[in-house]
Amino acid sequence: MICPSCAQRFTLTLARYMGVAFARFACPHCGARLRLRQTWYYWVWLLFFGIIAIVVPAQALVWAGLPGLVVAIVSLGVLGVALDWRLEARTATPVLIGPVSDRE
């Protein structure tokens, strides 16, 4: 990713991804407040994974009972976070939403 304020390249690390709500964070170089602008295929991915996240646990409940449901939900949660992080790191565009802050 490239900061629109200072034009420095940085990566969306897992720590930075997990530490922010609603994809808002600060540039590690200049401290500018940024948010991520998603591409259209991010929303297609989100819809597709949402459907899977409903169907797979429902089928796991039918086939394996409550333990299968728990395993399916935990597995999909971990997979969803990992895939979302990688997709945002590769495709999202940072957009300036505020001035440079003194934090970070």
Contact map, one row per residue, 1 for C-alpha under 8 A:
11100000111100000000000000000000000000000000000000000000000000000000000000000000000000001100110000000000
11110011110000000000000000000000000000000000000000000000000000000000000000000000000000000000010000000000
11111111110000000000000000100000000000000000000000000000000000000000000000000000000000000000011000000000
01111110000000000000000000000000000000000000000000000000000000000000000000000000000000000000011100000000
00111110000000000000000000000101000000000000000000000000000000000000000000000000000000000000000100000000
00111111000000000000000000001100000000000000000000000000000000000000000000000000000000000000000000000000
01111111100000000000000000000000000000000000000000000000000000000000000000000000000000000000000000000000
01100111110000000000000000001000000000000000000000000000000000000000000000000000000000000000000000000000
11100011111000000000000000000000000000000000000000000000000000000000000000000000000000000000000000000000
11100001111100000000000000110000000000000000000000000000000000000000000000000000000000000000000000000000
10000000111110000000000000000000000000000000000000000000000000000000000000000000000000001000000000000000
10000000011111011000000000000000000000000000000000000000000000000000000000000000000000001000000000000000
00000000001111111000000000000000000000000000000000000000000000000000000000000000000000001000000000000000
00000000000111111100000000000000000000000000000000000000000000000000000000000000000010000000000000000000
00000000000011111110000000000000000000000000000000000000000000000000000000000000000000000000000000000000
00000000000111111111000010000000000000000000000000000000000000000000000000000000000000000000000000000000
00000000000111111111001000000000000000000000000000000000000000000000000000000000000010000000000000000000
00000000000001111111100000000000000000000000000000000000000000000000000000000000000000000000000000000000
00000000000000111111100000000000000000000000000000000000000000000000000000000000000000000000000000000000
00000000000000011111111110000000000000000000000000000000000000000000000000000000000000000000000000000000
00000000000000000111111100000000000000000000000000000000000000000000000000000000000000000000000000000000
00000000000000000001111100000000001000000000000000000000000000000000000000000000000000000000000000000000
00000000000000001001111110000000001100000000000000000000000000000000000000000000000000000000000000000000
00000000000000000001111111000000111100000000000000000000000000000000000000000000000000000000000000000000
00000000000000010001001111100000111000000000000000000000000000000000000000000000000000000000000000000000
00000000000000000000000111110011110000000000000000000000000000000000000000000000000000000000000000001001
00100000010000000000000011111111110000000000000000000000000000000000000000000000000000000000000000000001
00000000010000000000000001111110000000000000000000000000000000000000000000000000000000000000000000000001
00000101000000000000000000111110000000000000000000000000000000000000000000000000000000000000000000000000
00001100000000000000000000111111000000000000000000000000000000000000000000000000000000000000000000010000
00000000000000000000000001111111100000000000000000000000000000000000000000000000000000000000000000011111
00001000000000000000000001100111110000000000000000000000000000000000000000000000000000000000000101111000
00000000000000000000000111100011111000000000000000000000000000000000000000000000000000000000000111111000
00000000000000000000000111100001111100000000000000000000000000000000000000000000000000000000011111000000
00000000000000000000011110000000111110000000000000000000000000000000000000000000000000000000011110000000
00000000000000000000001100000000011111000000000000000000000000000000000000000000000000010001111000000000
00000000000000000000000000000000001111100000000000000000000000000000000000000000000000000001111000000000
00000000000000000000000000000000000111110110000000000000000000000000000000000000000000010011100000000000
00000000000000000000000000000000000011111110000000000000000000000000000000000000000000000011000000000000
00000000000000000000000000000000000001111111000000000000000000000000000000000000000000000000000000000000
00000000000000000000000000000000000000111111100000000000000000000000000000000000000000000000000000000000
00000000000000000000000000000000000001111111110000000000000000000000000000000000000000110000000000000000
00000000000000000000000000000000000001111111111000000000000000000000000000000000000000000000000000000000
00000000000000000000000000000000000000011111111100000000000000000000000000000000000000000000000000000000
00000000000000000000000000000000000000001111111110000000000000000000000000000000000000000000000000000000
00000000000000000000000000000000000000000111111111000000000000000000000000000000000000000000000000000000
00000000000000000000000000000000000000000011111111100000000000000000000000000000000000000000000000000000
00000000000000000000000000000000000000000001111111110000000000000000000000000000000000000000000000000000
00000000000000000000000000000000000000000000111111111000000000000000000000000001000000000000000000000000
00000000000000000000000000000000000000000000011111111100000000000000000000000000000000000000000000000000
00000000000000000000000000000000000000000000001111111110000000000000000000000000000000000000000000000000
00000000000000000000000000000000000000000000000111111111000000000000000000000000000000000000000000000000
00000000000000000000000000000000000000000000000011111111100000000000000010010000000000000000000000000000
00000000000000000000000000000000000000000000000001111111110000000000000000000000000000000000000000000000
00000000000000000000000000000000000000000000000000111111111000000000000000000000000000000000000000000000
00000000000000000000000000000000000000000000000000011111111100000000000100000000000000000000000000000000
00000000000000000000000000000000000000000000000000001111111110000001110110000000000000000000000000000000
00000000000000000000000000000000000000000000000000000111111111000000100000000000000000000000000000000000
00000000000000000000000000000000000000000000000000000011111111100000000000000000000000000000000000000000
00000000000000000000000000000000000000000000000000000001111111111001100100000000000000000000000000000000
00000000000000000000000000000000000000000000000000000000111111111111100000000000000000000000000000000000
00000000000000000000000000000000000000000000000000000000011111111000000000000000000000000000000000000000
00000000000000000000000000000000000000000000000000000000001111111001000000000000000000000000000000000000
00000000000000000000000000000000000000000000000000000000000111111111100000000000000000000000000000000000
00000000000000000000000000000000000000000000000000000000000111111111100000000000000000000000000000000000
00000000000000000000000000000000000000000000000000000000000010011111110000000000000000000000000000000000
00000000000000000000000000000000000000000000000000000000000010011111111000000000000000000000000000000000
00000000000000000000000000000000000000000000000000000000100110111111111100000000000000000000000000000000
00000000000000000000000000000000000000000000000000000000110110011111111110000000000000000000000000000000
00000000000000000000000000000000000000000000000000000000100000000111111111000000000000000000000000000000
00000000000000000000000000000000000000000000000000000000000000000011111111100000000000000000000000000000
00000000000000000000000000000000000000000000000000000001100100000001111111110000000000000000000000000000
00000000000000000000000000000000000000000000000000001000100000000000111111111000000000000000000000000000
00000000000000000000000000000000000000000000000000000000000000000000011111111100000000000000000000000000
00000000000000000000000000000000000000000000000000000000000000000000001111111110000000000000000000000000
00000000000000000000000000000000000000000000000000001000000000000000000111111111000000000000000000000000
00000000000000000000000000000000000000000000000000000000000000000000000011111111100000000000000000000000
00000000000000000000000000000000000000000000000000000000000000000000000001111111110000000000000000000000
00000000000000000000000000000000000000000000000000000000000000000000000000111111111000000000000000000000
00000000000000000000000000000000000000000000000010000000000000000000000000011111111100000000000000000000
00000000000000000000000000000000000000000000000000000000000000000000000000001111111110000000000000000000
00000000000000000000000000000000000000000000000000000000000000000000000000000111111111000000000000000000
00000000000000000000000000000000000000000000000000000000000000000000000000000011111111100000000000000000
00000000000000000000000000000000000000000000000000000000000000000000000000000001111111110000000000000000
00000000000001001000000000000000000000000000000000000000000000000000000000000000111111111000000000000000
00000000000000000000000000000000000000000000000000000000000000000000000000000000011111111100000000000000
00000000000000000000000000000000000000000100000000000000000000000000000000000000001111111111000000000000
00000000000000000000000000000000000101000100000000000000000000000000000000000000000111111111000000000000
10000000001110000000000000000000000000000000000000000000000000000000000000000000000011111111000000000000
10000000000000000000000000000000000000000000000000000000000000000000000000000000000001111111000000000000
00000000000000000000000000000000000001100000000000000000000000000000000000000000000000111111100000000000
00000000000000000000000000000000000111100000000000000000000000000000000000000000000000111111110000000000
10000000000000000000000000000000000111000000000000000000000000000000000000000000000000000011111000000000
11110000000000000000000000000000011110000000000000000000000000000000000000000000000000000001111100000000
00110000000000000000000000000000011110000000000000000000000000000000000000000000000000000000111110000000
00011000000000000000000000000001111000000000000000000000000000000000000000000000000000000000011111100000
00000000000000000000000000000000111000000000000000000000000000000000000000000000000000000000001111100000
00000000000000000000000000000001110000000000000000000000000000000000000000000000000000000000000111110000
00000000000000000000000000000001100000000000000000000000000000000000000000000000000000000000000111111000
00000000000000000000000000000111100000000000000000000000000000000000000000000000000000000000000001111100
00000000000000000000000001000011100000000000000000000000000000000000000000000000000000000000000000111111
00000000000000000000000000000010000000000000000000000000000000000000000000000000000000000000000000011111
00000000000000000000000000000010000000000000000000000000000000000000000000000000000000000000000000001111
00000000000000000000000001110010000000000000000000000000000000000000000000000000000000000000000000001111
